[in-house]
Amino acid sequence: MLRVANTPYRSRVAACWANTDIEVLELGPLSEIARPIGSDRLTLRAALRETGGRIDARLQPPRPLDNAYRGSDHLSLIASNGEAYGHTDHIEQFRCVVVHFPDELLREACESEQAPPTLSTRLMFEHRAMWTLADKLAMECVTPGTGRRLYCESLIGLLAVEIARWRQSQTRAANKGGLAPYRLRRVVDYIESHLGADIALLELATMTELSLPHFMRAFRASTGEAPLRFIMQRRVKRAQSLLLETDAPLIRIAHDCGFADQAHMTTCFRRLAGTTPARFRRDHT
């Protein structure tokens, strides 16, 4: 049975340079567990070694991410005070580095004197430059050497710049006229295959590597519809097909299409199709 809990570390080495807290963590063995991994700062987590199993990051403990990067060098960026979980069915040993960034460093990296940039949670992705810098930082934490502080502060600064550049590239792409075709297809395919489930807009945004506001703007630019209205349109379309192709009761169709209940389906159906589900079935069969 899945447990949500904080777990003891096999070992933990902590350091602080440039007002940035770094932890190198060793965990395991772990089984059937999801542990909270967010903090009150923007946090970058880099997987360094997985032995005898795998850990993945999730927005909700029981739900794995669709289209997550599957490599052992995965990264997760978690917004300040964001909710995320590290999940494993079983793993013998897991080593990672966690970097907690202060707001002022992100302002400097973005060359902004205003409020710190808004960075959304992005779980289980690949970025070779970020991972390499995080790996070097972890190595310095556990093996002290000459010029350690200067070198580590340089690594932290470079890591902040890579994150800022990554954010800016995603924002520019969204502002240029919508989602890239492959990202739009990924989101639409996910919506179509999960119409009967509780679809979280934050999870859709995560798939596109955008913050929630930028995702919503880019999705509307690509489709002409807000994400929520688009999802409701697809649910009504699915309901229409089931009304014509099956004799299932309305309450079952409402459930299978992801509506809260039959009354919710009727309200959405009338608003988008101009009639009720019962009348639609009578008029077309």
C-alpha positions in Angstrom: 0.0 0.0 0.0 1.4 3.4 -1.0 2.5 5.5 1.9 3.0 9.3 1.8 5.7 10.1 4.4 9.0 11.8 5.1 11.7 9.2 5.0 15.1 9.1 6.8 18.2 9.6 4.7 20.9 7.0 4.5 23.3 10.0 4.4 22.9 13.8 4.0 25.6 16.3 3.2 24.5 20.0 3.4 26.3 23.2 2.4 25.5 26.8 1.7 27.1 29.1 -0.8 25.9 32.4 -2.2 22.8 32.1 0.1 21.9 28.9 -1.7 21.3 25.7 0.2 22.6 22.5 -1.3 21.9 19.0 -0.1 23.4 15.7 -1.4 21.1 12.9 -0.3 21.4 9.2 -0.2 18.2 7.2 0.3 17.1 3.6 0.3 16.0 0.9 0.4 12.5 2.3 -0.2 9.3 0.5 -1.1 5.8 1.7 -2.0 6.3 5.3 -0.9 5.7 8.8 -2.0 7.6 11.5 -0.1 7.0 15.3 -0.3 9.9 17.0 -2.2 8.8 20.7 -2.3 10.2 23.6 -0.2 9.7 27.3 0.4 12.2 28.1 -2.3 12.5 27.3 -5.9 14.2 23.9 -5.9 16.2 22.0 -8.5 16.5 18.2 -7.9 18.9 16.2 -10.0 19.0 12.4 -9.9 22.7 11.3 -9.8 22.4 7.5 -9.2 19.5 5.0 -9.1 20.3 1.4 -8.1 17.9 -1.5 -7.9 14.8 0.4 -9.0 13.6 3.9 -9.9 12.3 7.1 -8.3 10.1 9.4 -10.3 8.6 12.8 -9.4 4.8 13.4 -9.5 2.3 16.2 -8.9 0.0 13.7 -7.1 1.2 10.6 -5.3 -0.9 8.0 -7.2 -0.6 9.5 -10.7 2.6 9.1 -12.8 3.3 11.8 -15.3 2.6 11.1 -19.0 5.5 11.6 -21.3 8.0 12.0 -18.5 11.7 11.8 -19.4 12.8 8.2 -18.5 16.6 8.6 -18.3 18.4 8.1 -15.0 19.8 11.7 -15.1 16.3 13.2 -14.7 15.8 16.7 -13.3 12.8 18.3 -11.5 12.3 22.0 -11.0 9.8 22.7 -8.2 8.3 26.2 -7.7 8.6 27.8 -4.2 5.9 26.3 -2.0 4.9 24.0 -4.8 3.6 20.5 -4.2 5.4 17.5 -5.6 6.3 14.0 -4.6 9.1 11.5 -5.1 7.5 8.1 -5.8 9.0 4.6 -6.0 7.6 1.1 -6.1 11.0 -0.1 -4.9 14.5 1.1 -5.1 17.7 -0.1 -3.3 19.6 3.2 -3.4 19.0 6.7 -4.7 21.4 9.6 -4.7 20.4 13.1 -5.7 21.4 16.7 -5.2 18.9 19.4 -4.2 19.6 23.1 -4.8 17.3 25.7 -3.0 17.7 29.0 -4.8 17.1 32.4 -3.2 14.9 34.9 -5.0 17.6 37.5 -5.3 19.9 35.1 -7.2 17.1 34.5 -9.8 16.5 38.2 -10.2 20.2 38.7 -11.0 20.2 35.7 -13.4 17.3 37.3 -15.2 18.9 40.7 -15.1 15.8 42.1 -13.4 15.4 44.5 -10.5 11.8 43.6 -10.2 10.1 40.8 -8.3 11.7 37.3 -8.8 10.6 35.6 -12.1 7.7 33.3 -11.9 9.0 29.8 -12.5 6.6 26.9 -12.7 7.0 23.3 -11.6 8.5 21.1 -14.2 9.0 17.5 -13.3 11.1 14.7 -14.9 12.8 16.5 -17.7 16.3 16.4 -19.4 18.7 19.3 -19.6 22.3 18.3 -20.0 23.9 21.6 -19.0 21.8 21.9 -15.8 22.5 18.2 -14.9 26.3 18.6 -15.4 26.5 21.7 -13.2 24.4 20.0 -10.5 26.6 16.9 -10.6 29.8 19.0 -10.3 28.2 20.9 -7.3 27.4 17.6 -5.6 30.9 16.4 -6.1 32.3 19.6 -4.4 30.0 19.1 -1.5 31.3 15.7 -0.6 35.0 16.2 -1.6 36.4 19.5 -0.3 39.3 21.0 -2.3 41.2 24.2 -3.0 39.1 27.2 -4.0 36.0 25.4 -3.0 33.8 28.4 -2.1 34.7 30.4 -5.3 34.2 27.4 -7.5 30.9 26.4 -6.0 29.5 30.0 -6.1 30.5 30.0 -9.8 28.6 26.8 -10.4 25.5 28.1 -8.6 25.6 31.3 -10.6 25.9 29.3 -13.9 23.1 27.0 -12.8 20.8 30.0 -12.1 21.6 31.4 -15.5 20.8 28.1 -17.2 17.4 28.0 -15.4 16.7 31.7 -16.4 17.6 31.0 -20.0 15.4 27.9 -20.1 12.5 29.8 -18.7 12.9 32.7 -21.1 13.1 30.3 -24.1 9.9 28.7 -23.1 8.2 32.1 -22.6 9.4 33.4 -25.9 8.1 30.3 -27.7 4.7 30.7 -26.1 4.5 34.4 -26.9 5.3 33.9 -30.6 2.0 32.4 -31.4 1.1 29.3 -29.4 2.4 25.9 -28.7 4.9 24.1 -30.9 2.9 21.5 -33.0 4.4 18.5 -31.2 3.6 20.0 -27.8 0.1 20.8 -28.8 -0.4 17.2 -30.1 1.0 15.8 -26.8 -1.5 17.9 -24.8 -4.5 17.1 -27.1 -3.7 13.3 -27.1 -3.5 13.4 -23.3 -6.8 15.1 -23.0 -8.5 12.7 -25.4 -7.1 9.6 -23.5 -8.1 11.0 -20.1 -11.5 12.5 -20.7 -13.0 10.3 -18.0 -10.4 11.4 -15.4 -9.8 14.6 -13.4 -7.6 16.5 -15.8 -5.3 19.0 -14.0 -4.4 22.1 -16.0 -1.1 22.3 -14.1 -0.2 18.9 -15.4 -0.9 20.0 -19.0 1.3 23.0 -18.5 4.0 20.8 -17.1 3.9 18.7 -20.3 4.7 21.9 -22.3 7.4 23.1 -20.0 5.5 26.4 -19.4 4.1 28.1 -16.4 0.3 27.8 -16.1 -0.5 31.4 -17.3 1.8 31.0 -20.3 0.4 27.6 -21.1 -3.2 28.9 -21.0 -2.2 31.9 -23.3 -0.3 29.7 -25.7 -3.1 27.0 -25.8 -5.7 29.6 -26.7 -3.4 31.0 -29.4 -3.1 27.5 -30.9 -6.7 26.3 -30.6 -8.8 29.4 -30.3 -10.2 28.1 -27.0 -9.3 28.2 -23.4 -8.1 24.8 -22.1 -11.1 24.3 -19.8 -13.6 25.1 -22.6 -11.6 22.8 -25.0 -11.8 19.9 -22.5 -15.6 20.4 -22.1 -16.1 20.5 -25.8 -14.2 17.2 -26.2 -16.3 15.7 -23.3 -19.5 16.7 -24.9 -18.3 15.3 -28.3 -17.5 12.0 -26.6 -20.9 12.0 -24.9 -22.6 12.5 -28.2 -20.8 9.5 -29.6 -21.8 7.3 -26.7 -25.4 8.5 -26.8 -25.6 7.5 -30.5 -23.5 4.3 -30.3 -24.6 2.8 -27.0 -27.7 2.4 -24.9 -25.8 3.2 -21.7 -27.8 5.3 -19.1 -27.0 9.0 -18.9 -25.5 8.7 -15.5 -22.9 6.2 -16.8 -22.1 8.3 -19.8 -21.6 11.3 -17.6 -19.1 9.3 -15.5 -17.3 7.9 -18.5 -16.9 11.4 -20.0 -15.5 13.0 -16.9 -18.5 15.1 -15.8 -19.1 15.5 -12.1 -22.6 14.0 -12.4 -25.6 13.8 -14.8 -26.7 17.3 -14.0 -23.3 18.7 -14.8 -23.3 16.9 -18.2 -26.7 18.2 -19.0 -25.6 21.8 -18.2 -22.5 21.6 -20.3 -24.3 19.7 -23.1 -27.0 22.3 -23.3 -24.5 25.2 -23.3 -22.3 23.7 -26.0 -24.7 21.6 -28.1 -27.8 23.6 -27.7 -29.9 20.7 -26.4 -30.0 18.1 -23.6 -28.4 14.7 -23.8 -31.8 13.0 -23.6 -33.3 15.1 -26.4 -30.1 14.6 -28.5 -30.4 10.8 -28.2 -34.2 10.9 -29.1 -33.6 13.2 -32.1 -30.7 11.2 -33.6 -31.7 7.6 -33.0 
